[in-house]
Amino acid sequence: MRIIKGTDAIPVEHPVFLIFGQPGIGKSSLGYSAKDPLALDFDRGAHRAANRKDTLVIDAWKDVAELMENPEQIHGYASISVDTVGRCLDLMTADIAMHDPKKAPGGNLSQQGWGVLKTRFRTWTSQLRLLGKDVLLIAHDKEDKDGDTRIVRPDIVGGSYGEVMKVADFVGYLYMNGKDRVLDFNPTDRWIGKNPAGWAPFKLPPVSKAQTFMAELFDKGRAALGAISEESAKVTTQVDDWRAAIDTYTSTDEVNRAIGEIATLPAIAQPQVKKLLMDRAKALQFVWNPQAKAFEEAKAMAAAQA
Amino acid sequence: MRISATTLESFRLFNEPDQEWMTEDDLRDSILGRFVPNHKVNLGTAFGKVLEDPDHYMVPGGFRLTANGECFEFGRDVMDPCLALVDRLGVFEAKAIRRYGDCDVVSKADHLRGAKLSEFKTTLSTFDFEKYARSYQWRFMADAFAPSVVTYHVFCLYEAPNGVIELRSIESFNLYLYAGLHLDCAELVREFASYVTAKGLDGYLRQRQAEAA
């Protein structure tokens, strides 16, 4: 057992990727390029994929439930690709309707039913992560008209869309640019994205040469999320050090001297330390003199104004 | 010109295709700082105050406070799960300014801890991921504070006819900086500056800039 301190970085060992794009663009094939993958074929389309590896055709949610009850069956797989997540949620919905019809009157989920669906999906992806699997969610794309612009989103039904977007650490859109397949994690005004790593769009190699693409991307994603956590831990320590110092300040000299130093801090630390300093100055009843651009004792300020 | 990120978000929403709920007069009021908070805004303000300083508003069984003259009570069953998400060592309501051409955009972060920025939102409606993801409020904050991650905590509330507030769910998710973020922000500022200049509203914003200097 290891206690992680508040200022320690917490690694994200198994990120969740969501990749969406047009049918036939090679999403399933991309799924097979993850490390030791098992494809859960909800769409029954795996036979069309190139570089096909182990695949479990899912006819009903009970197939997934059975798999999760016997996790030794997926022991040898490092990655699980859910192909497609939209169809996966359809089967989950059908399962809720079958076992708890009150939550899906007429086959359509009630508000409570949506709640159950979201919780079940979230729990399931968490279970996969806890089992040590990298999770790749695959979705078809869906184009919606928004005024004159067209926005491309993952084709995921209603209330579960938000849940999938919440769960996914990385969201990338796979599209054709001329003859090139491009995977872009950057959100634009034309499509949704999530890009914690700050990646530029990837031009994908031909399918036959993209045998380890997702395996490498998961590793890079893990590293990027780890770097975010480390960076935050570093800033947390920096701000906490400042907090400790500021708490000892009792004079306007100390407070004013800090102003210049704070201006040299990184953009993320500066407003935090500035706020701590302002709060300390207020507690000490110092007042800001905008002409002198410095704090003064309230009495001194009043005397100067008299 | 000195512009708040909230005003820029109002401008973006006003220009959204098919939006019908905001009139040009509403936008003008927002630009001129004549915003009159409604019940939902007051509820969010009150909720945010408790998140920031729960001890201050604590009463037996919960929290009580007023926001813009309106009284709110939140039970412990509502607030405790929400308060559990907030690192009390973090800094609340920190301000940052980022310059775009001759415009200063002012952003206020609900909560900062390390390189993580958190925004707290309340809603009485169904959770809508895109409403938040498409917002420019977080984009301007991300551009000004340069956090590693922006985390939204959306507190979905239900208000009974007798005024009792219940917590339906908490929806938390992360958003991240991306390559075109600064350019997207700069473009919206440019469009806004053209709009206010054409409408003769820039004087007020320039005066705010001069006062802040």
Chai-1 contact restraints between the chains, C-beta under 6 A:
chainA,res_idxA,chainB,res_idxB,connection_type,confidence,min_distance_angstrom,max_distance_angstrom,comment,restraint_id
A,D146,B,P17,contact,1.0,0.0,6.0,A-B,restraint_1
A,G147,B,P17,contact,1.0,0.0,6.0,A-B,restraint_2
A,G162,B,F127,contact,1.0,0.0,6.0,A-B,restraint_3
A,G162,B,F129,contact,1.0,0.0,6.0,A-B,restraint_4
A,M165,B,F129,contact,1.0,0.0,6.0,A-B,restraint_5
A,K166,B,F173,contact,1.0,0.0,6.0,A-B,restraint_6
A,N186,B,Y178,contact,1.0,0.0,6.0,A-B,restraint_7
A,N186,B,A179,contact,1.0,0.0,6.0,A-B,restraint_8
A,P187,B,Y178,contact,1.0,0.0,6.0,A-B,restraint_9
A,N195,B,Y176,contact,1.0,0.0,6.0,A-B,restraint_10
A,N195,B,Y178,contact,1.0,0.0,6.0,A-B,restraint_11
A,P196,B,Y176,contact,1.0,0.0,6.0,A-B,restraint_12
A,I228,B,S148,contact,1.0,0.0,6.0,A-B,restraint_13
A,I228,B,V149,contact,1.0,0.0,6.0,A-B,restraint_14
A,E231,B,A115,contact,1.0,0.0,6.0,A-B,restraint_15
A,E231,B,S148,contact,1.0,0.0,6.0,A-B,restraint_16
A,S232,B,G114,contact,1.0,0.0,6.0,A-B,restraint_17
A,S232,B,A115,contact,1.0,0.0,6.0,A-B,restraint_18
A,S232,B,K116,contact,1.0,0.0,6.0,A-B,restraint_19
A,S232,B,S148,contact,1.0,0.0,6.0,A-B,restraint_20
A,V235,B,G114,contact,1.0,0.0,6.0,A-B,restraint_21
A,V235,B,A115,contact,1.0,0.0,6.0,A-B,restraint_22
A,T236,B,G114,contact,1.0,0.0,6.0,A-B,restraint_23
A,A267,B,A146,contact,1.0,0.0,6.0,A-B,restraint_24
A,I268,B,A115,contact,1.0,0.0,6.0,A-B,restraint_25
A,I268,B,F145,contact,1.0,0.0,6.0,A-B,restraint_26
A,I268,B,A146,contact,1.0,0.0,6.0,A-B,restraint_27
A,I268,B,P147,contact,1.0,0.0,6.0,A-B,restraint_28
A,P271,B,A94,contact,1.0,0.0,6.0,A-B,restraint_29
A,P271,B,A96,contact,1.0,0.0,6.0,A-B,restraint_30
A,Q272,B,V91,contact,1.0,0.0,6.0,A-B,restraint_31
A,Q272,B,A94,contact,1.0,0.0,6.0,A-B,restraint_32
A,Q272,B,L112,contact,1.0,0.0,6.0,A-B,restraint_33
A,K275,B,V91,contact,1.0,0.0,6.0,A-B,restraint_34
A,K275,B,A94,contact,1.0,0.0,6.0,A-B,restraint_35
